[in-house]
Amino acid sequence: MVTARLIDNIWATRKAEALNGSKLMLAEVIGGTRSGERMVVVDTISAGIGDRVIITMGSSARRMLETTVFRWTRW
């Protein structure tokens, strides 16, 4: 898990069928050795630009959505 700030919305003309209806956002890692790294994440909690979130990656995130790679929680 990493902490990040949501900095923008991502719009895709096409995406994996499992992601239909999901909002994609651009997040920037805050703190730690990965600080400043950016990643595209799937919004499952209707967070907004400027919100600080915890991003879960890997098998934990896949279990939450059954098919995707990222999930976050507001804090």
SULRA-V591083 format. One record per pair of residues at least 24 apart in sequence whose C-alpha atoms are under 10 Angstrom apart, sorted by the first residue. I is the first residue (numbers start at 1). J is the second residue. If there is no record, write none. Layout:
BEGIN
{{I/J} {I/J}}
END
This chain:
BEGIN
{{1/54} {1/55} {1/56} {1/57} {1/58} {1/60} {1/61} {1/70} {1/71} {1/72} {2/28} {2/29} {2/30} {2/31} {2/32} {2/34} {2/35} {2/53} {2/54} {2/55} {2/56} {2/57} {2/72} {3/27} {3/28} {3/29} {3/30} {3/31} {3/32} {3/34} {3/35} {3/52} {3/53} {3/54} {3/55} {3/56} {3/72} {3/73} {3/74} {3/75} {4/28} {4/29} {4/30} {4/31} {4/35} {4/36} {4/37} {4/38} {4/39} {4/50} {4/51} {4/52} {4/53} {4/54} {4/55} {4/72} {5/29} {5/30} {5/36} {5/38} {5/48} {5/49} {5/50} {5/51} {5/52} {5/53} {5/54} {5/55} {5/74} {6/38} {6/39} {6/40} {6/41} {6/43} {6/47} {6/48} {6/49} {6/50} {6/51} {6/52} {6/53} {7/38} {7/48} {7/49} {7/50} {7/51} {7/52} {8/40} {8/48} {8/49} {8/50} {9/40} {9/41} {9/43} {9/48} {9/49} {10/40} {10/41} {10/42} {16/67} {16/68} {17/67} {18/65} {18/66} {18/67} {18/68} {19/65} {19/67} {19/68} {22/46} {23/47} {25/49} {27/51} {27/52} {27/53} {27/55} {28/52} {28/53} {29/53} {29/54} {29/55} {39/70} {40/69} {40/70} {41/68} {41/69} {41/70} {41/71} {41/72} {42/68} {42/69} {42/70} {42/71} {42/72} {43/70} {43/71} {43/72} {43/73} {44/70} {44/71} {44/72} {44/73} {45/71} {45/72} {45/73} {45/74} {46/73} {46/74} {47/72} {47/73} {47/74} {48/74} {51/75}}
END
